[in-house]
Amino acid sequence: MKQVCVDCGAEQTGRDYGTSCSCGGRIEGVQDLSGLDGEKLKALFKERLAERLSVYASGVWRYKELIDPQLPPEHIVTKYEGNTGLYTSGAIREKLGIREVYFKAQSENPSGSFKDNGMTAAVSHGRMLGYTRFACTSTGNTSSSLAMYAAMAGCSSQVFVPSHSVSANKVLQTMAYGAQVIRFDGTYDDGIRFLEQHGNELGLYVCNSVNPLRIEGQKSIIYEIAQSLNWELPEWIVIPGGALSNVSALGKGLSDLHSLGMISKLPRIALIQAEGASPFHRMMAEGREELVPEPKPFTKASALNIGHPPSWQIARRALRLCQGVTCSVTDEEILEAKRMIDRSGIGCEPASASTLAGLTKLMREQVIDKDERALCILTGNLLKDTDILTETVSSPAYAKLTVEAVQKVTA
Ligand SMILES: *Cc1c(COP(=O)(O)O)cnc(C)c1O
């Protein structure tokens, strides 16, 4: 894998990496696919489904050839992440009146969010370089994931979490894995900037979403979906957008599969942002060339509380490649969709439910047709944010333990 600047195209040399180039541009991983044969890879990936205990049993490292081919396997820190369920729901399909709707439950990852798909790659890379101290800025899920992998690797982690608008569950989970949590006054975007400028000086391996390995690791989500659906994807992939690392990874993963002939047709991407934190959607809708940051992002979907998404250029390329659309949804629409996903038995945190809210809206606007199929990527677990549940579920019934009283409340 080469590390190349998104802006000026300069290749970064050396084993180490920087998250930004000397010109100020973002760095991304670029794979050399020239020696690879798509059909042989399909056979290899299928064979690896029988693995139970090697690193190839992981739903990320199963696809190692497309993620970090040079990494010596002994450096891999894995919890067999990925390997998540792909579901349909009759009730939701009928409610939407769509041909088919799938849910890819990245919420079933070991730390409860899709961040594990990328974090296993970043921490493994950092270990290979000899780092023992890891850091990130986070709205909560990145820090839980980093803290978990650092603990697995016997390393320390320091995480920077804004002092407002972060779910308490995520902070507690992060601390339970043994991370040092540093709260600060400011936004997620301020924390990102700080670590980008001072991470090296502090001797920290920085695992923010701009870490190129995280994006490479997250490509495994679409590889796994494609493999489960026998390399034929639905017409639409619907994904939430905060820092935009996941949609960037989706675009890159689709581009890999298409270039290698492993899928014959690219699906379209629908990127959903939460109103109040939707600078990328606004840029696309207004046809502007530059992103104007949102200085005070706010949404109840706390994982989307990001006003200055660092990966917007790679995200825009993903949308252009896949004839993508963007839309924004209100907190109310998100909570309504969350109720449906929770009641289907699948469950997710608010940010993830923005996908179904967006799908509903795009169908209403006739951007997505009822004869098409859509797949929503559910990014985080139902238990990641229990405060919000007080808004989406009603109070329990109360009854004396007599047959009459119970009959009365259950009637
Ligand atoms: C991080 C996160 C997102 C946003 O993903 P980006 O890559 O930052 O766009 C969405 N949902 C959940 C649950 C997350 O943890």
Ligand as a Chemical Component Dictionary entry (heavy atoms), coordinates in Angstrom:
data_LIG
# 
_chem_comp.id                   LIG 
_chem_comp.type                 NON-POLYMER 
_chem_comp.pdbx_formal_charge   0 
_chem_comp.three_letter_code    LIG 
# 
loop_
_chem_comp_atom.comp_id 
_chem_comp_atom.atom_id 
_chem_comp_atom.alt_atom_id 
_chem_comp_atom.type_symbol 
_chem_comp_atom.charge 
_chem_comp_atom.model_Cartn_x 
_chem_comp_atom.model_Cartn_y 
_chem_comp_atom.model_Cartn_z 
_chem_comp_atom.pdbx_ordinal 
LIG C1 C1 C 0 -18.465 7.291 13.664 1  
LIG C2 C2 C 0 -19.876 6.983 13.497 2  
LIG C3 C3 C 0 -20.616 7.451 12.404 3  
LIG C4 C4 C 0 -20.046 8.377 11.391 4  
LIG O1 O1 O 0 -19.074 7.770 10.564 5  
LIG P1 P1 P 0 -18.032 8.677 9.786  6  
LIG O2 O2 O 0 -17.045 7.753 9.227  7  
LIG O3 O3 O 0 -17.459 9.582 10.828 8  
LIG O4 O4 O 0 -18.809 9.440 8.769  9  
LIG C5 C5 C 0 -21.926 7.040 12.269 10 
LIG N1 N1 N 0 -22.520 6.250 13.174 11 
LIG C6 C6 C 0 -21.837 5.790 14.246 12 
LIG C7 C7 C 0 -22.562 4.934 15.213 13 
LIG C8 C8 C 0 -20.505 6.133 14.439 14 
LIG O5 O5 O 0 -19.858 5.678 15.507 15 
# 
loop_
_chem_comp_bond.comp_id 
_chem_comp_bond.atom_id_1 
_chem_comp_bond.atom_id_2 
_chem_comp_bond.value_order 
_chem_comp_bond.pdbx_ordinal 
LIG C1 C2 SING 1  
LIG C2 C3 SING 2  
LIG C2 C8 DOUB 3  
LIG C3 C4 SING 4  
LIG C3 C5 DOUB 5  
LIG C4 O1 SING 6  
LIG O1 P1 SING 7  
LIG P1 O2 DOUB 8  
LIG P1 O3 SING 9  
LIG P1 O4 SING 10 
LIG C5 N1 SING 11 
LIG N1 C6 DOUB 12 
LIG C6 C7 SING 13 
LIG C6 C8 SING 14 
LIG C8 O5 SING 15 
# 
